[in-house]
Amino acid sequence: MDEKKYFAESELILNEDGSVFHLHLKPEQLADKVILVGDPGRVSLVASHFDEQECDVQSREFHSITGTYKGKRITVQSTGIGCDNIDIVLNEMDALANIDFKTRHEKPEHRTLTFVRIGTCGGLQENTPTGTYIASVKSIGFDGLLNFYAGRNEVCDLKLEEAFKKHMDWNPLLCAPYVIDADKELLDRVAGADMVRGVTIACGGFFGPQGRELRIPLADPDQNEMVESFEYNGLNITNFEMESSAIAGLSALMGHKALTCCMVIANRRAKEANTGYKNTIDGLIKLVLERI
């Protein structure tokens, strides 16, 4: 029998109470179904629909509540903004599920987690006005995170990557983009017939990387126009956000299921935004809770 991998204290950092370093969760507090939200304040909104709550843990921007909804045990976890935080959250959640914290060895049986991100985004097409729910069939990562991990090419859509880089005349100073699919079964179950299915770009920032220009001029003022015009096998890029690629990519490498569902709060083509979206995102939350 092969010896399972050992994880040193410097690699898997645990707190004195036995919880994982950043999230402060213990293995028994993590459910198999996980809803990810960026805003720590949205955790309580999601959990307000639970029939009962068993734990409520908060550390920095990472807020976790585990409970049950119509018989389903669910953890809702805030990530904060950006793919760098997703690297923390998914690695620590996978450790909670698949590493024995007492022996520091990988568990003999793999535990598969299901991640659904509920977020907000900017719409890029005419069929994605404010209020639209978009399920990410594919995510294009501008963040570069997955390029640091072995196996990246085995889980990515390399043909779409090359087509996109050619279309964009990709600047070699930027991180190499990666393209990753959502889990097909999870996509069909959660998106149903009432969400727009599209391609999402996860950006490494809110302003320049998404083509917003304030006082600093953009390196490529035509970026968004090129993004909007990209077409591949009938797919268009529908929205910008900041986490979907890392969630889908790390999940694929770790053997988990993942999907991102976002509500459009700004449409870049129409130059409109809805800053009062917090009153309406509850509809998306209810859909995901029913279907996860």
FENKA-V809445 format. One record per residue. N is the residue number from 1. SS is DSSP state (~ for helix, > for strand, _ for the rest). PSI is psi in degrees with one decimal (* if undefined). D_CENTER is the distance of its C-alpha to the mean C-alpha in Angstrom with 1 decimal. Layout:
BEGIN
N_SS_PSI_D_CENTER / N_SS_PSI_D_CENTER
END
This chain:
BEGIN
1___129.8_35.6 / 2___139.7_33.2 / 3___128.5_32.3 / 4___150.8_28.6 / 5___140.2_26.9 / 6_>_140.6_27.7 / 7___112.6_25.4 / 8___163.7_27.5 / 9___-32.5_27.2 / 10___-22.2_26.1 / 11___-45.4_23.0 / 12___99.6_22.0 / 13___126.0_23.1 / 14_>_147.2_24.0 / 15___167.5_25.5 / 16___-27.5_29.1 / 17___5.0_28.2 / 18___6.0_26.3 / 19___159.5_22.8 / 20_>_149.8_20.1 / 21___-56.4_20.4 / 22___-45.1_17.6 / 23___-23.0_16.4 / 24___23.6_20.0 / 25___150.8_19.3 / 26___154.8_21.8 / 27_~_-39.8_21.2 / 28_~_-9.4_23.0 / 29_~_-4.9_20.7 / 30___126.9_17.5 / 31___163.9_17.3 / 32___-28.7_16.2 / 33_>_125.8_14.0 / 34_>_126.3_11.2 / 35_>_125.3_9.7 / 36_>_132.5_7.2 / 37_>_150.1_8.4 / 38___-46.8_9.0 / 39___121.0_12.7 / 40_~_-30.8_14.7 / 41_~_-20.5_17.2 / 42_~_-16.0_15.1 / 43_~_-46.9_15.1 / 44_~_-32.3_18.8 / 45_~_-45.8_18.5 / 46_~_-47.0_16.4 / 47_~_-16.6_18.8 / 48___-17.8_21.8 / 49___-10.5_21.6 / 50___148.2_21.9 / 51___-31.9_25.4 / 52_>_154.0_25.6 / 53_>_137.9_23.7 / 54_>_-24.4_24.4 / 55_>_151.9_22.9 / 56_>_111.8_21.5 / 57_>_137.0_20.5 / 58_>_133.9_19.6 / 59_>_118.8_19.5 / 60___-129.7_18.8 / 61___1.0_15.6 / 62_>_105.1_14.4 / 63_>_129.6_15.8 / 64_>_134.7_15.8 / 65_>_129.5_17.9 / 66_>_135.5_18.7 / 67_>_-162.7_21.0 / 68_>_144.0_22.0 / 69_>_112.8_21.6 / 70___45.5_24.4 / 71___-6.2_24.7 / 72_>_126.8_21.1 / 73_>_124.6_20.0 / 74_>_139.1_16.6 / 75_>_131.1_14.9 / 76_>_129.0_13.0 / 77_>_127.8_11.4 / 78_>_145.8_10.8 / 79___-15.2_9.0 / 80___-170.5_10.9 / 81___134.3_10.1 / 82___155.3_8.9 / 83_~_-24.3_7.8 / 84_~_-39.0_10.9 / 85_~_-33.3_10.0 / 86_~_-36.1_6.9 / 87_~_-40.4_9.9 / 88_~_-51.7_11.9 / 89_~_-47.9_10.1 / 90_~_-37.9_9.3 / 91_~_-40.5_12.7 / 92_~_-34.9_14.5 / 93_~_-38.9_13.3 / 94_~_-37.6_14.4 / 95_~_-43.0_17.5 / 96_~_-36.3_18.2 / 97_~_-34.1_18.1 / 98_~_6.9_19.9 / 99_>_134.4_22.1 / 100_>_111.7_25.3 / 101___-21.8_25.5 / 102___-42.8_29.3 / 103___-16.7_30.0 / 104___26.6_27.0 / 105_>_153.2_27.0 / 106_>_138.3_24.4 / 107___148.7_25.1 / 108___-28.9_27.1 / 109___128.0_25.0 / 110___133.7_21.3 / 111___121.6_19.2 / 112___127.7_16.4 / 113___154.2_13.5 / 114_>_119.2_11.6 / 115_>_128.9_8.0 / 116_>_118.4_7.4 / 117_>_129.7_5.2 / 118_>_114.2_8.3 / 119_>_-169.8_8.5 / 120_>_159.6_11.1 / 121_>_172.8_11.9 / 122_>_126.6_15.0 / 123_>_144.8_16.8 / 124___-4.5_18.7 / 125___165.1_21.0 / 126___-24.8_23.9 / 127___15.4_22.5 / 128___60.1_19.5 / 129___171.6_21.4 / 130___140.1_20.2 / 131___-12.2_19.4 / 132___140.7_18.0 / 133_>_126.3_15.1 / 134_>_127.4_13.1 / 135_>_127.7_11.3 / 136_>_104.0_9.8 / 137_>_-43.8_12.3 / 138_>_150.4_11.6 / 139_>_136.9_9.4 / 140_>_118.2_11.6 / 141_>_115.6_10.8 / 142___-5.8_13.4 / 143___-24.5_12.3 / 144___0.6_14.2 / 145_~_-46.8_12.4 / 146_~_-19.4_12.8 / 147_~_-12.1_16.4 / 148_~_-4.2_17.3 / 149___139.9_16.9 / 150___148.4_19.6 / 151___3.0_19.0 / 152_~_-44.8_16.7 / 153_~_-27.8_19.2 / 154_~_-23.3_19.5 / 155_~_-5.6_16.0 / 156_>_157.6_15.6 / 157___90.4_17.4 / 158_~_-32.1_20.1 / 159_~_-42.5_22.3 / 160_~_-38.0_19.8 / 161_~_-49.3_19.0 / 162_~_-40.0_22.8 / 163_~_-40.3_23.4 / 164_~_-44.8_20.9 / 165_~_-38.7_22.3 / 166_~_-44.8_25.8 / 167_~_-40.0_25.2 / 168_~_-7.9_23.9 / 169___61.2_26.6 / 170___129.8_23.9 / 171___120.2_25.0 / 172___-13.5_25.4 / 173___-18.2_24.8 / 174___159.9_21.1 / 175___143.1_18.5 / 176___124.9_18.7 / 177___149.8_15.9 / 178_>_149.6_14.2 / 179_>_126.9_13.3 / 180_>_142.1_11.4 / 181_>_148.1_11.8 / 182___160.1_10.1 / 183___124.9_12.3 / 184_~_-47.4_15.4 / 185_~_-42.7_16.8 / 186_~_-40.6_13.8 / 187_~_-50.5_13.4 / 188_~_-37.0_17.1 / 189_~_-43.2_17.3 / 190_~_-40.7_14.8 / 191_~_-32.9_15.2 / 192___-142.6_19.0 / 193___4.2_21.3 / 194___14.3_20.3 / 195___142.7_17.0 / 196_>_131.8_17.1 / 197_>_124.7_15.6 / 198_>_-173.5_14.7 / 199_>_129.3_13.4 / 200_>_136.5_10.7 / 201_>_127.1_11.2 / 202_>_117.0_8.8 / 203___156.8_11.7 / 204___16.8_12.9 / 205___168.8_14.6 / 206___-28.6_15.5 / 207___-91.8_19.1 / 208_~_-48.6_20.4 / 209_~_-22.5_17.4 / 210_~_13.3_17.0 / 211___17.0_20.7 / 212___130.0_21.8 / 213___117.7_25.2 / 214___-109.0_26.8 / 215___-19.3_29.5 / 216___124.7_28.3 / 217___151.2_28.8 / 218___145.0_26.1 / 219___-34.9_26.7 / 220___90.8_26.1 / 221___-17.8_26.9 / 222___5.0_26.5 / 223_~_-51.7_22.9 / 224_~_-36.8_21.6 / 225_~_-39.4_24.6 / 226_~_-40.5_24.0 / 227_~_-46.7_20.3 / 228_~_-28.4_21.5 / 229_~_-5.0_24.3 / 230___135.4_22.4 / 231_>_136.4_23.0 / 232_>_114.3_22.5 / 233___41.5_24.0 / 234___-1.1_23.7 / 235_>_139.8_20.1 / 236_>_160.3_19.5 / 237_>_120.9_16.7 / 238_>_-27.0_15.9 / 239_>_158.0_13.6 / 240_>_138.3_12.2 / 241_>_-157.9_9.3 / 242___11.2_7.9 / 243___-19.5_4.3 / 244_~_-39.3_3.5 / 245_~_-42.6_6.3 / 246_~_-38.0_6.0 / 247_~_-49.8_3.8 / 248_~_-41.1_6.4 / 249_~_-49.9_9.0 / 250_~_-37.6_9.4 / 251_~_-42.3_9.4 / 252_~_-41.8_12.0 / 253_~_-30.7_14.0 / 254_~_-9.7_14.1 / 255___30.6_15.1 / 256___169.8_12.4 / 257_>_140.4_11.2 / 258_>_148.9_7.7 / 259_>_144.0_7.1 / 260_>_130.6_5.7 / 261_>_123.4_8.8 / 262_>_151.2_10.0 / 263_>_132.0_13.6 / 264_>_123.4_15.4 / 265_>_-6.3_17.2 / 266_>_137.0_18.8 / 267_>_117.1_20.3 / 268___-31.4_21.2 / 269___-44.0_24.0 / 270___-10.0_25.6 / 271___44.8_25.0 / 272_>_153.3_24.3 / 273_>_148.8_22.0 / 274___98.7_21.8 / 275___-7.2_21.6 / 276___25.6_22.5 / 277_~_-23.1_19.3 / 278_~_-21.2_18.9 / 279_~_-14.8_21.9 / 280___-11.4_20.4 / 281___-12.9_16.7 / 282_~_-27.9_18.3 / 283_~_-41.4_19.0 / 284_~_-39.6_15.4 / 285_~_-46.2_15.0 / 286_~_-40.7_18.2 / 287_~_-47.2_17.3 / 288_~_-41.6_14.2 / 289_~_-38.6_16.5 / 290_~_-34.5_19.1 / 291_~_-14.5_17.3 / 292___*_14.9
END
